[in-house]
Amino acid sequence: MPTIEIAKNSGFCFGVRRAIDIAKEIAEKNEGTTYVYGQLVHNERVIEDLENQGIVFIEDIKNIPQGATTVLRAHGEPGTTYQVLGEKGITSSTSLKDATCPLVTLVHNVAIKLKNAGYDVAIFGKHDHPESIGTSYHIKGKDTYIIEKPDMDHARAFVEYLKGNNIKRAALVSQTTMSVYGYKKLIDNLNQLTNGTFRNIPLSLTDVSADYGYVDTICNPTKQRQSGTEELARKVDVMVVIGGVHSSNSKELAQKARELGVETHYIQSAAQVEKGWFAGKERIGVSAGASTPDVLIEEVVGKIKEVAL
Ligand code: SF4
């Protein structure tokens, strides 16, 4: 009979749990409608549950009513969001509750300090991810250089950007949910192209003497989920990774498992589990990103037991 094992540290991180608790608490106390700007966290099931509790999710900031009770998502926001909301009378002293994860705020602060220390700051992240958009605001806005992939072509393009713009001091930060292995690979490639000029800058920024460097801003909960998935993927025959369609950290887990050569299925719900995935398999692994609720993990494991055992 096949075994089913769940990767260590699967499911909610503290930042996601905190954002959900904030939204629920505000909605419970608020007699009117509570609005959340954007996806509070990147998981459809979580959003659905909160919608069922009366919370309204708005993608276009223009549609948030004047003075409305508003919660900001865990991924952080650019300053322009606060300005637009302020013009609607929505501020932290009136009806705004900011659920930005403290570890995202930390990245913003690191980027600001690096910029103040004379660095041209670039991001290892996704162009369209709200966290990178929020961090970019503190650097050069839309002109911030974002490196999406760690391969040699992307590393070379960045080095050419530095040379072409005569940039003598540059530092990288990472979106909190990127691959640890990917960030390392990017730095290795940059160092290969520049004779080892990219040095580690401590997160505390106590030493900013390097002219070219990088700060490790991938958050610990992301690292723990990646190592838990990696450990499990090395010993199973098939992996099922659960995460939202837009969940960067969950998709990284699936990518990691695939890179290790194990058959991997990335799903959003138990309904997507297929019996055929487990034919002839003895060890089944399940992993879930930081925005995946426990109930979803339980449902998927239940469905796997139903079809595979
Ligand atoms: S993944 Fe990291 S940065 Fe994002 S909400 Fe969780 S703890 Fe915060």
Residues whose N, C-alpha, C, O or C-beta is under 5 A from the ligand:
A	BS01	SF4	C13 F14 G15 V16 A74 C101 L103 V104 T176 C219 P221 T222 A290
